Amino acid sequence: MRQEEVCEGRILPYRLVVELDGVAAVEEVIHGAGAREDRPLYVSRDLPVQPGSHRLVVTFARESRAVGDSAIAMGGLSTPAHLTLDTTVVVASRRVVLVTYDEEREQLVVRSGSVR
């Protein structure tokens, strides 16, 4: 007789830290969406900044070390244990900067656009 096995498909929580010009602007734990935390991670935060050049550091790191530091495959996708973006962004008046995950390059990237 087989042992009953319960498989829990849940996204592990990540710690998000955003530093803007050396000052912590965001520091929180992000959980997967959905009642069982089994949906993709989404973060939407507005950080108003003055036009000009700014140093931006974004760190997105898996909270649970029990699984190890390697990537976890879930639903055919690989999730890195740690992502860091350390760059300088130039923000013009009435422009936005978006930090997003590029699945192909497996890294955080910056995109920008205009405010309508």
Stockholm file with secondary structure:
# STOCKHOLM 1.0

chainA/1-116         MRQEEVCEGRILPYRLVVELDGVAAVEEVIHGAGAREDRPLYVSRDLPVQPGSHRLVVTFARESRAVGDSAIAMGGLSTPAHLTLDTTVVVASRRVVLVTYDEEREQLVVRSGSVR
#=GR chainA/1-116 SS CCCCCCCCCCCCCEEEEEEETTEEEEEEEECCBSTTSCBCCCCCCCCCCCSEEEEEEEEEEESCCTTCSSCEEETTEEECSEEEEEEEEEECTTEEEEEEEETTTTEEEEEEEECC
#=GC SS_cons         CCCCCCCCCCCCCEEEEEEETTEEEEEEEECCBSTTSCBCCCCCCCCCCCSEEEEEEEEEEESCCTTCSSCEEETTEEECSEEEEEEEEEECTTEEEEEEEETTTTEEEEEEEECC
//
